[in-house]
Every structure is written in C-alpha cells, then in structure tokens.
Amino acid sequence: MGTSSNISRRKFLRTTTAAAIGGATLGSPMLARAIQQAPGQKKRFALVGTGVRGVSMYGRTMLQRFGDYVELVGLCDQNPGRVAYAQQYVGTEAPTFTNLAQMLETTQPEWLMVTVWDWRHHEAIITALEHGVNVIVEKPITIDEVKAQAILDAHRRFGNRVVVAHNYRYSPHRAALKDMIMQGTIGEVTSVDFQWFLSHGHLQQYMQRWHGHVENGGSLWVHKASHHFDLVNWWVDSEPVEVFAMGSLDTFGRAGPFRGVNCRNCAHTQECNYYFNILNDQHLTRLYVENEQHDGYIRDNCVFRESINIWDKHSAVVRYANGAFLNYSLTGTSGYEGLWVAIDGTRGRIEGRESGSPGLTEHEWIVSVRGQPQERVRIAFGAGGHFGGDNALMDRLFRDMEQPDPLHQRASSREGVMAVLPGIAARKSIATGMPVRIAGLTDLVPQVRRPPLDEGSPSA
C-alpha cells in the first residue's frame, strides 16, 4: 500500500489545524486582528433557552473563553426557576426574563442565541428578527416545512443575519474531507454512503426527553439527522431533490415490556435496563427536577411510554440536484457514537470510520485515487466536544465572525432549512411509502450548486 501521492498530508494537517481554531493559526494576521479587539468593542449577546447546552456552551463556556470579546446582557426562559438557576450556573449578573420580547426591548442585544426546544426555534428567530437582532440558532433550525417557511419569510422581510450552529462542519477531520473534495482530489462527487452509529445510551436519552415525540423535535430524522444531511450537503456542494425512506420503532415506546410514570416513580427499576436516577446528578436535578412545577417538563421520562412516536431505525436514499446519490442510515444499537462514510467521485474514493471510543486521538481517511497508490491521511482531533467542532465553532462565532471562511463552514438560514428538509421528506415518505420531492415543501428551489452565502436574504 502506497504512502505518498499528490495529496500532501502536511497540507491537510495545516488546513485542519486552522479549522480547529476557526480558521486562524497562531501568529496569523487574522488572529492577531481578533486579539487586538478593544474591550469596549464587546458584542452584546443574549440567550433564550437555558437547558443543558444553553447554559454550558452558550453561557458558562462562552464567558470563560470569550469574555474579552462578548458581553452576556440577558437570559430568558419560560421557566422562571430554571432561568434563575442558569444565571447562577453561568456565573453572570445579566438580568433574567421569562418573556423574549421584553428581554430584547430591555437589553437591546446585537445577537440572540437560540437554544429553546426545537419546536419553538421559529418563534424565537422571528421575534429576534422583528426586533432588529441577529440570530445564532442551534440545529435543527426548525422541525417542519411550515415553520421553515415562516423563518425564510421573516428573514427576507426583516433582514439581519441568521447563523445556524452546525458544529459538525468544524471538526478538524470532517473539515479535512471538505478540503480534499474542494481540491478535486476525487473529482466530482457521484455518490455518498453514510452510516451514523448512535450509541445506545444516547438513544436512551432521546427517548427519555422531549425528543421522543415528533411534534417536539421532528424525530431523529430532523433533530439528529439534520447534522448528517448538512454534512453531506456541504461535502457534495449541492442541494437535495428527492427522498425515499423507511423507519421503525423496534426497541422503545410501546415495543417495551413494561412502563412506568418516570424513572423516579417506577416499580420496575430492578429489572429495567434503562433505569436512570436523575437525582444522582446535581446539575440536572437543579436545572430540571427542582423546576418541574413551573412548566411540567419531566427529564427522566419512561423510555417505554406509549406516547413515543419517533423511530429508532432509519434508512433513506436521497437524490441531489447535481445527480449524486446518498445512501443513509441511522441506528442506535452500537456501544459508541460515530460514523462510516464513503464518498465516490469521478476520479476516486475517500472513506473512513469515525469512532468516539476512549483513547482515540485522530481520524484516518483512506484516499484512493485511480492510477495512484492508496494513501492514509491521519487528522488529529481537536480539543473539546464533537472532536473539536464546538471549540472551533465558538471561536468563529464569538472571537471574530468576519474572519475568512475558505471551507464555507458558516451555515446560513437557507442551509439550515436544506439540512432539515430531507428529514421532513423522510417522515412523509415513511407515511406514504412513496418518494417525496424537496421542491414544494418550502419555496426554496434546490440548486445544482449551493448558492453563495447570503445571510441577509435567503434566495428562493
């Protein structure tokens, strides 16, 4: 097996190291410009949605790492107890609110970070745009085509910027794959095989929480798979046209052998493989259990409750506007989180298996270019969550959003919608047994090449 080719491993490592810190390398003029930003020029951020991700990544961690660049001016959540605890946990004196419009009018932020429940993303985005505030929204941008259209309409009407936090684009090894494709290493992409292995413990958490209901998170076809469809859209550099899907619920929900009210109030704790004592986690107890009386949200629901209506096994075929095919699957039977992906092009193939197994520090891409020796390109993981993707995304969002974006990692509202439409189409395909076209779900017309980033007005 060959060890050299026209692909420069050093170039990949250099590229992905830059991606790991948001596109800036130490000593570069770009990072130097960001570091020279005066404290008085801090950007004003507010946060709506004080769940786990909101209070950690967009609260405590943001202030700890980027306090010289940003100011947190307000926290908002419909649950008064949770937002009060969030203020303490984040370590801020920013005022708290239970009404978003009131917070925006009172604190006048430049940016609103949206980490509310998925089915309420559209409400927060539209309210922010109406108040002239820019938006950073956690994926998925929304859960159905009606809400997606409402976001697109509001974005066109009010302008301002909408950035979707698709952090998977920023993991160094995934950025390296994008770089290889952009360089033409394998020519034009013709097909993608993408298998996501959701750890069984992670799947259990989805079934315990609000994600277990389609009307809340759009099912894992949207809440989780939007990550994956976004990666493929980004790698292929095209937009999805048609989806055919199958799915089933084999393990959880009504398929379970017994059920209880929730884990704390269940007669089957000794025999249930999914028993979870939330009271052993002080943070989750204070964030959720102690505030259930305000909104009724239960964090440790029974994974066998009959109301669960999502799938735990997913398979789909997606056709792209440029003619590429995607064969996709999402399963929750593995003991680890990760993917296997193979991308074929007119000149060759790149494939690799990603695993979050303990002790792994790098990812390996196997690059096969016709007429050349096969090469193994190893990319070091970045520090922090999602193989370094979270840190790199935060650097881009909070240190210097205007820095160069050579890999087109920043995701617009259009790209956010195009990441959820395949999952929405998959749900419809399962219901009808027929392929579903993307055109007509919203007024966006799939393009052969993804349109240039235009955060002020997503094109139709």
C-alpha positions as CSV (number, residue, x, y, z in Angstrom):
1,M,0.0,0.0,0.0
2,G,1.5,3.3,-1.0
3,T,2.5,6.0,1.4
4,S,2.6,9.0,-0.9
5,S,0.6,10.7,-3.6
6,N,-0.3,14.1,-5.0
7,I,-2.1,14.7,-1.7
8,S,0.0,16.5,0.9
9,R,-0.6,15.1,4.4
10,R,1.2,18.2,5.8
11,K,-1.2,20.4,3.9
12,F,-4.2,18.6,5.4
13,L,-2.9,18.9,8.9
14,R,-2.2,22.6,8.4
15,T,-5.7,23.1,7.0
16,T,-7.5,21.2,9.7
17,T,-5.4,22.8,12.5
18,A,-6.6,26.1,11.2
19,A,-10.2,24.9,11.1
20,A,-9.9,23.7,14.7
21,I,-9.5,27.2,15.9
22,G,-12.0,28.7,13.5
23,G,-9.7,29.3,10.5
24,A,-6.9,31.2,12.3
25,T,-3.5,29.9,13.1
26,L,-1.3,31.2,15.8
27,G,0.7,34.2,14.6
28,S,-1.6,34.8,11.6
29,P,-2.7,38.3,10.9
30,M,-6.3,37.2,11.2
31,L,-5.9,36.0,14.8
32,A,-3.8,39.0,15.6
33,R,-6.6,41.3,14.4
34,A,-9.1,39.5,16.7
35,I,-6.8,39.6,19.7
36,Q,-6.3,43.4,19.3
37,Q,-10.1,44.0,19.6
38,A,-10.6,46.6,22.4
39,P,-12.6,45.5,25.4
40,G,-15.0,48.4,24.7
41,Q,-16.0,46.8,21.4
42,K,-17.5,43.7,23.0
43,K,-20.5,42.3,21.1
44,R,-23.8,42.2,23.1
45,F,-25.3,38.7,23.2
46,A,-28.5,37.4,24.9
47,L,-29.6,33.8,25.4
48,V,-33.0,32.3,25.2
49,G,-33.4,28.7,26.3
50,T,-31.5,27.7,29.4
51,G,-31.3,23.9,29.1
52,V,-28.1,21.9,29.3
53,R,-26.5,23.2,26.1
54,G,-27.6,26.7,26.5
55,V,-26.2,27.2,30.0
56,S,-22.9,25.4,29.2
57,M,-21.7,26.1,25.7
58,Y,-23.5,29.5,25.2
59,G,-23.4,30.5,28.8
60,R,-20.6,29.5,31.1
61,T,-18.1,28.3,28.4
62,M,-18.7,31.4,26.2
63,L,-18.0,33.8,29.1
64,Q,-15.0,31.8,30.3
65,R,-13.3,31.6,26.9
66,F,-14.5,34.7,25.1
67,G,-15.3,37.2,27.9
68,D,-12.9,39.7,26.3
69,Y,-14.9,39.7,23.1
70,V,-18.6,39.3,24.2
71,E,-20.9,40.5,26.8
72,L,-23.9,38.5,28.0
73,V,-26.7,41.0,28.6
74,G,-29.7,38.8,29.3
75,L,-31.0,35.3,29.9
76,C,-34.5,34.2,29.0
77,D,-36.6,31.0,29.6
78,Q,-40.3,30.4,30.1
79,N,-39.4,28.5,33.3
80,P,-38.6,31.1,36.0
81,G,-36.9,28.6,38.2
82,R,-34.6,27.3,35.5
83,V,-33.5,30.7,34.3
84,A,-32.7,31.7,37.9
85,Y,-30.5,28.7,38.4
86,A,-29.0,29.3,34.9
87,Q,-27.9,32.8,36.0
88,Q,-26.0,31.3,38.9
89,Y,-24.6,28.4,36.9
90,V,-23.3,30.6,34.1
91,G,-21.8,33.0,36.6
92,T,-23.3,36.2,35.3
93,E,-25.2,39.2,36.7
94,A,-27.1,39.6,33.5
95,P,-30.8,40.1,34.2
96,T,-33.3,37.2,33.7
97,F,-36.6,37.2,31.8
98,T,-39.5,34.9,31.0
99,N,-40.6,36.9,28.0
100,L,-38.4,37.1,25.0
101,A,-39.7,40.3,23.5
102,Q,-39.3,42.0,26.9
103,M,-35.7,40.9,27.1
104,L,-34.9,42.1,23.6
105,E,-36.5,45.5,24.2
106,T,-34.9,45.9,27.6
107,T,-31.3,44.7,26.9
108,Q,-31.0,45.6,23.2
109,P,-28.5,42.9,22.2
110,E,-26.8,42.7,18.8
111,W,-27.2,38.9,18.8
112,L,-29.6,36.4,20.2
113,M,-28.5,32.8,20.8
114,V,-31.5,30.4,20.4
115,T,-31.3,27.2,22.4
116,V,-35.0,26.6,23.2
117,W,-36.9,23.5,22.4
118,D,-36.7,22.7,18.7
119,W,-40.4,23.3,18.0
120,R,-40.1,26.8,19.3
121,H,-37.0,27.8,17.3
122,H,-39.1,29.6,14.7
123,E,-40.8,31.7,17.3
124,A,-37.5,32.9,18.8
125,I,-35.9,33.5,15.4
126,I,-38.8,35.5,14.1
127,T,-39.2,37.6,17.3
128,A,-35.5,38.5,17.2
129,L,-35.6,39.5,13.5
130,E,-38.7,41.6,14.2
131,H,-36.6,43.5,16.9
132,G,-33.7,44.0,14.5
133,V,-31.5,41.5,16.3
134,N,-29.1,39.0,14.6
135,V,-29.6,35.3,15.4
136,I,-27.4,32.3,16.2
137,V,-29.7,29.2,16.3
138,E,-28.8,25.7,17.4
139,K,-29.5,23.0,14.9
140,P,-32.0,22.0,13.7
141,I,-33.2,25.4,12.6
142,T,-36.8,24.1,12.9
143,I,-38.8,20.8,12.7
144,D,-41.3,21.1,9.8
145,E,-41.8,22.8,6.5
146,V,-44.4,25.3,7.7
147,K,-42.1,26.7,10.4
148,A,-39.2,26.6,7.9
149,Q,-41.2,28.8,5.5
150,A,-42.1,31.2,8.3
151,I,-38.4,31.6,9.1
152,L,-37.5,32.2,5.5
153,D,-40.3,34.8,5.1
154,A,-39.2,36.6,8.2
155,H,-35.6,36.6,7.2
156,R,-36.4,38.1,3.8
157,R,-38.7,40.7,5.3
158,F,-36.5,41.9,8.2
159,G,-33.0,41.1,7.1
160,N,-30.3,40.9,9.8
161,R,-28.1,37.8,10.0
162,V,-29.1,34.2,10.8
163,V,-26.4,31.7,11.5
164,V,-27.1,28.1,12.2
165,A,-24.7,26.4,14.6
166,H,-23.9,23.3,12.5
167,N,-20.8,22.4,14.6
168,Y,-20.2,19.1,12.8
169,R,-18.7,21.2,9.9
170,Y,-15.9,22.4,12.3
171,S,-14.5,19.1,13.5
172,P,-11.0,19.0,12.0
173,H,-11.2,15.6,10.3
174,R,-14.5,16.5,8.7
175,A,-13.1,19.9,7.5
176,A,-10.2,18.0,6.0
177,L,-12.6,15.9,4.0
178,K,-14.3,19.0,2.7
179,D,-10.9,20.4,1.8
180,M,-9.9,17.3,-0.2
181,I,-13.2,17.4,-2.1
182,M,-12.8,21.1,-2.8
183,Q,-9.3,20.5,-4.2
184,G,-10.8,18.0,-6.6
185,T,-8.9,15.0,-5.1
186,I,-11.6,12.6,-6.2
187,G,-13.2,14.7,-9.0
188,E,-16.9,15.4,-9.0
189,V,-18.8,13.6,-6.2
190,T,-21.2,11.0,-7.6
191,S,-22.4,9.1,-4.5
192,V,-22.2,9.0,-0.7
193,D,-22.7,6.1,1.7
194,F,-23.3,7.5,5.2
195,Q,-23.9,5.3,8.3
196,W,-24.3,7.0,11.7
197,F,-23.9,4.9,14.8
198,L,-25.8,6.4,17.6
199,S,-24.7,4.9,20.9
200,H,-27.5,3.0,22.6
201,G,-27.1,5.2,25.8
202,H,-27.5,8.3,23.7
203,L,-30.6,6.9,22.0
204,Q,-32.0,6.2,25.5
205,Q,-31.6,9.8,26.5
206,Y,-33.5,10.9,23.4
207,M,-36.4,8.5,24.3
208,Q,-36.4,9.9,27.9
209,R,-36.7,13.5,26.9
210,W,-39.0,15.6,24.8
211,H,-37.2,14.3,21.7
212,G,-39.3,11.2,21.8
213,H,-42.3,13.0,20.2
214,V,-42.3,14.0,16.6
215,E,-44.2,17.2,17.4
216,N,-41.3,18.3,19.7
217,G,-38.1,17.5,17.8
218,G,-39.3,16.4,14.4
219,S,-38.0,12.9,15.3
220,L,-34.4,11.9,14.9
221,W,-34.8,12.3,11.2
222,V,-34.6,16.1,12.0
223,H,-33.1,16.6,15.4
224,K,-30.1,14.2,14.8
225,A,-30.0,13.5,11.1
226,S,-30.0,17.3,10.2
227,H,-26.4,17.1,11.4
228,H,-25.7,14.4,8.8
229,F,-27.7,15.8,5.9
230,D,-25.9,19.1,6.5
231,L,-22.5,17.4,6.3
232,V,-23.4,15.7,3.1
233,N,-25.0,18.9,1.5
234,W,-21.7,20.7,2.5
235,W,-19.4,18.0,1.2
236,V,-21.3,17.4,-2.1
237,D,-21.8,21.1,-2.5
238,S,-25.3,20.6,-3.9
239,E,-28.9,20.5,-2.6
240,P,-31.2,17.5,-2.1
241,V,-34.0,17.0,-4.6
242,E,-35.9,13.8,-3.6
243,V,-36.0,11.4,-0.6
244,F,-37.3,7.8,-0.2
245,A,-37.2,6.5,3.4
246,M,-38.1,3.7,5.7
247,G,-38.2,3.6,9.5
248,S,-39.4,1.6,12.5
249,L,-39.6,1.7,16.3
250,D,-38.2,-1.6,17.4
251,T,-37.0,-1.2,21.0
252,F,-38.6,1.7,22.8
253,G,-42.1,3.1,23.3
254,R,-44.9,0.7,23.0
255,A,-42.4,-2.0,22.0
256,G,-41.1,-2.2,25.6
257,P,-42.0,-5.0,28.0
258,F,-43.4,-2.7,30.8
259,R,-43.7,1.0,31.6
260,G,-43.9,3.4,34.4
261,V,-44.6,7.1,35.1
262,N,-40.9,8.1,35.1
263,C,-37.7,6.6,36.4
264,R,-38.1,8.2,39.9
265,N,-41.6,6.8,40.2
266,C,-41.4,3.3,38.7
267,A,-41.9,-0.2,40.0
268,H,-39.5,-1.8,37.5
269,T,-36.2,-0.2,38.5
270,Q,-34.6,-3.5,39.3
271,E,-35.5,-5.2,36.0
272,C,-35.2,-2.2,33.6
273,N,-32.0,-1.9,31.6
274,Y,-32.7,1.8,31.1
275,Y,-33.2,2.9,34.7
276,F,-31.7,6.3,35.2
277,N,-31.6,8.0,38.6
278,I,-31.5,11.7,37.8
279,L,-31.2,12.6,41.5
280,N,-27.6,11.3,41.3
281,D,-26.7,14.3,39.0
282,Q,-26.8,17.5,41.0
283,H,-26.8,19.7,37.9
284,L,-29.7,18.0,36.2
285,T,-31.6,17.9,39.4
286,R,-31.3,21.6,40.0
287,L,-31.8,22.5,36.3
288,Y,-34.8,20.3,35.7
289,V,-36.2,18.3,38.7
290,E,-36.4,21.3,41.0
291,N,-38.3,23.3,38.4
292,E,-40.8,20.8,37.1
293,Q,-43.6,22.7,38.9
294,H,-43.2,25.7,36.6
295,D,-43.7,24.0,33.2
296,G,-44.3,20.3,33.8
297,Y,-41.3,19.2,31.9
298,I,-40.0,15.8,33.1
299,R,-36.4,15.0,32.2
300,D,-36.4,11.3,33.2
301,N,-39.5,10.0,31.4
302,C,-40.1,6.3,30.8
303,V,-38.4,5.1,27.6
304,F,-41.3,2.7,27.1
305,R,-44.1,5.3,27.4
306,E,-46.7,4.6,24.7
307,S,-46.7,8.2,23.5
308,I,-43.3,7.9,21.9
309,N,-43.9,8.2,18.2
310,I,-40.4,8.6,16.7
311,W,-38.2,5.9,15.1
312,D,-35.1,4.1,16.3
313,K,-34.1,2.6,13.0
314,H,-33.8,4.8,9.9
315,S,-32.8,4.3,6.2
316,A,-33.1,6.6,3.3
317,V,-31.9,7.3,-0.3
318,V,-31.5,10.9,-1.3
319,R,-31.0,12.3,-4.8
320,Y,-29.1,15.6,-5.2
321,A,-29.6,18.3,-7.8
322,N,-26.1,17.5,-9.3
323,G,-27.0,13.9,-9.8
324,A,-25.2,12.5,-6.7
325,F,-26.9,9.8,-4.6
326,L,-26.8,9.4,-0.8
327,N,-27.4,6.1,0.9
328,Y,-28.1,7.0,4.6
329,S,-28.8,5.0,7.7
330,L,-29.1,5.9,11.4
331,T,-29.1,3.2,14.0
332,G,-29.0,3.1,17.8
333,T,-27.7,-0.3,18.6
334,S,-24.0,0.4,18.9
335,G,-21.9,1.0,22.0
336,Y,-20.2,4.0,20.6
337,E,-21.0,7.2,18.7
338,G,-19.6,7.8,15.2
339,L,-19.9,7.2,11.5
340,W,-18.7,5.3,8.5
341,V,-18.7,7.3,5.3
342,A,-17.5,6.7,1.8
343,I,-17.6,9.3,-0.9
344,D,-17.1,8.3,-4.5
345,G,-16.2,10.7,-7.3
346,T,-15.2,10.7,-10.9
347,R,-11.5,10.2,-10.1
348,G,-11.6,8.1,-6.9
349,R,-12.9,7.5,-3.4
350,I,-12.4,8.7,0.2
351,E,-13.7,6.6,3.1
352,G,-13.2,6.4,6.8
353,R,-14.8,5.1,10.1
354,E,-15.1,7.6,12.9
355,S,-15.4,6.5,16.5
356,G,-15.6,8.3,19.8
357,S,-14.1,5.3,21.6
358,P,-11.9,6.3,24.6
359,G,-8.2,6.8,23.8
360,L,-8.6,7.7,20.1
361,T,-6.9,10.9,19.3
362,E,-7.1,11.0,15.5
363,H,-9.1,10.0,12.5
364,E,-7.9,8.3,9.3
365,W,-9.2,8.9,5.8
366,I,-8.4,6.3,3.2
367,V,-7.9,8.1,-0.1
368,S,-8.0,6.0,-3.3
369,V,-7.3,8.0,-6.5
370,R,-7.3,6.0,-9.7
371,G,-3.8,5.4,-11.0
372,Q,-2.1,6.4,-7.7
373,P,-1.1,4.5,-4.6
374,Q,-3.7,4.5,-1.9
375,E,-2.9,6.9,0.9
376,R,-4.0,7.1,4.6
377,V,-4.4,10.6,5.8
378,R,-4.5,11.0,9.6
379,I,-6.1,14.0,11.2
380,A,-5.7,14.9,14.9
381,F,-9.0,15.5,16.8
382,G,-9.4,19.0,18.2
383,A,-9.9,19.7,21.9
384,G,-13.4,19.9,23.3
385,G,-16.8,18.5,22.4
386,H,-17.6,16.9,19.0
387,F,-13.9,16.2,18.2
388,G,-13.1,19.9,18.5
389,G,-16.0,21.1,16.5
390,D,-17.6,23.0,19.4
391,N,-14.4,25.0,20.2
392,A,-13.8,25.9,16.5
393,L,-17.4,27.0,16.0
394,M,-17.3,29.1,19.2
395,D,-14.1,30.8,18.0
396,R,-15.8,31.7,14.8
397,L,-19.0,32.9,16.5
398,F,-17.5,34.9,19.4
399,R,-13.9,35.8,18.7
400,D,-14.2,37.1,15.1
401,M,-17.2,36.2,12.9
402,E,-15.7,38.1,10.0
403,Q,-12.6,36.0,9.6
404,P,-12.1,34.3,6.2
405,D,-14.2,31.2,5.7
406,P,-12.3,29.2,3.0
407,L,-14.2,25.9,3.6
408,H,-17.6,27.6,3.7
409,Q,-18.3,26.4,7.2
410,R,-20.6,29.1,8.4
411,A,-24.2,27.9,7.7
412,S,-26.9,30.3,6.6
413,S,-30.7,30.1,7.1
414,R,-31.1,28.5,3.7
415,E,-28.5,25.9,4.5
416,G,-30.2,25.3,7.9
417,V,-33.5,24.7,6.1
418,M,-31.9,22.4,3.5
419,A,-30.5,20.4,6.4
420,V,-33.9,19.7,7.8
421,L,-35.9,19.2,4.6
422,P,-34.5,15.7,3.8
423,G,-35.6,14.5,7.3
424,I,-39.1,16.2,6.9
425,A,-39.4,14.5,3.5
426,A,-38.3,11.2,5.0
427,R,-41.1,11.3,7.6
428,K,-43.6,11.9,4.7
429,S,-42.1,9.1,2.7
430,I,-42.5,6.7,5.6
431,A,-46.1,7.7,5.9
432,T,-46.9,7.3,2.2
433,G,-44.5,4.7,1.1
434,M,-43.5,6.9,-1.8
435,P,-40.6,9.2,-2.7
436,V,-41.0,12.8,-1.7
437,R,-39.6,15.8,-3.5
438,I,-37.9,18.7,-1.7
439,A,-39.3,21.3,-4.0
440,G,-42.8,22.3,-2.9
441,L,-42.1,21.7,0.8
442,T,-41.0,25.4,1.0
443,D,-40.4,28.0,-1.7
444,L,-36.7,27.1,-1.9
445,V,-35.8,25.5,-5.3
446,P,-32.9,23.0,-4.9
447,Q,-29.8,24.2,-6.7
448,V,-27.1,22.1,-8.5
449,R,-24.5,24.1,-6.6
450,R,-25.3,25.5,-3.2
451,P,-25.9,29.3,-3.6
452,P,-23.3,31.7,-2.2
453,L,-23.8,32.6,1.5
454,D,-26.3,35.4,1.8
455,E,-27.4,35.7,5.4
456,G,-29.4,38.8,4.7
457,S,-31.9,37.3,2.3
458,P,-32.2,33.6,1.6
459,S,-32.9,33.2,-2.1
460,A,-35.8,31.2,-3.4
